[in-house]
């Protein structure tokens, strides 16, 4: 079931939505993603974790730092290991 709603949005957001083939689907996907994030945060809080904006910012910065540290060599090694795991799962002997 869907409902039509009226929203007031900043000009830059309206410009972005105007470029989308299906702006309603785009907005729904973003809102659902945000809803899932809130569910995860609540589950973490219920498990005893303290979630702060500062902690989230630090974690995001650490992930970005780690992403930048991935070299072509480490990416190639990871691809080799992944291929090996897939062969093992398929029952192909490893030589």
C-alpha positions as CSV (number, residue, x, y, z in Angstrom):
1,X,0.0,0.0,0.0
2,X,1.2,3.5,-0.7
3,X,0.1,7.0,0.1
4,X,0.7,10.3,-1.4
5,X,2.3,12.9,0.8
6,X,3.3,16.5,0.4
7,X,6.8,17.5,1.6
8,X,8.7,20.8,1.7
9,X,12.3,20.3,0.7
10,X,15.3,22.4,0.1
11,X,16.0,23.5,-3.5
12,X,19.1,21.3,-3.8
13,X,17.2,18.2,-2.8
14,X,14.4,19.0,-5.2
15,X,17.0,19.4,-8.0
16,X,18.4,16.0,-7.2
17,X,15.0,14.3,-7.1
18,X,14.1,15.9,-10.4
19,X,17.0,14.0,-12.0
20,X,15.7,10.6,-10.8
21,X,13.6,8.3,-13.0
22,X,11.5,7.4,-9.9
23,X,11.9,10.0,-7.2
24,X,9.4,8.3,-4.9
25,X,11.4,5.0,-5.0
26,X,14.6,6.9,-4.4
27,X,13.2,8.6,-1.3
28,X,11.6,5.4,0.0
29,X,15.0,3.6,-0.3
30,X,16.8,6.3,1.6
31,X,14.2,6.4,4.3
32,X,14.2,2.6,4.7
33,X,18.0,2.7,4.9
34,X,17.8,5.3,7.7
35,X,15.1,3.3,9.4
36,X,17.4,0.2,9.4
37,X,20.2,2.2,10.8
38,X,18.0,3.3,13.7
39,X,17.0,-0.3,14.3
40,X,20.6,-1.4,14.4
41,X,21.5,1.5,16.8
42,X,18.7,0.5,19.1
43,X,19.8,-3.2,19.0
44,X,23.3,-2.1,19.9
45,X,22.1,0.1,22.7
46,X,20.0,-2.8,24.0
47,X,23.1,-5.0,23.9
48,X,24.9,-2.5,26.1
49,X,26.8,-0.5,23.6
50,X,27.0,3.3,23.9
51,X,26.5,4.9,20.5
52,X,27.5,8.5,20.1
53,X,27.8,10.8,17.1
54,X,31.5,11.2,17.9
55,X,32.0,7.4,18.0
56,X,30.2,7.0,14.7
57,X,32.4,9.7,13.1
58,X,35.5,8.1,14.5
59,X,34.5,4.7,13.1
60,X,33.7,6.1,9.7
61,X,37.1,7.9,9.6
62,X,38.8,4.6,10.6
63,X,37.0,2.7,7.8
64,X,38.0,5.4,5.3
65,X,41.6,5.3,6.5
66,X,41.6,1.5,6.1
67,X,40.0,1.8,2.6
68,X,42.8,4.2,1.5
69,X,45.4,1.8,2.8
70,X,44.3,-1.0,0.5
71,X,47.0,-1.3,-2.2
72,X,46.7,-3.0,-5.6
73,X,48.8,-5.8,-4.2
74,X,46.5,-6.4,-1.2
75,X,43.5,-6.2,-3.4
76,X,45.0,-8.8,-5.8
77,X,45.9,-11.1,-2.8
78,X,42.3,-10.8,-1.5
79,X,41.0,-11.7,-4.9
80,X,43.3,-14.8,-5.0
81,X,42.1,-15.9,-1.5
82,X,38.4,-15.3,-2.4
83,X,38.9,-17.4,-5.6
84,X,40.5,-20.2,-3.5
85,X,37.6,-20.2,-1.0
86,X,35.1,-20.3,-3.9
87,X,37.0,-23.3,-5.4
88,X,36.9,-25.1,-2.0
89,X,33.2,-24.5,-1.6
90,X,32.7,-25.9,-5.1
91,X,34.7,-29.0,-4.1
92,X,37.5,-28.3,-6.4
93,X,40.8,-29.6,-4.9
94,X,43.4,-26.9,-4.1
95,X,46.8,-27.7,-5.6
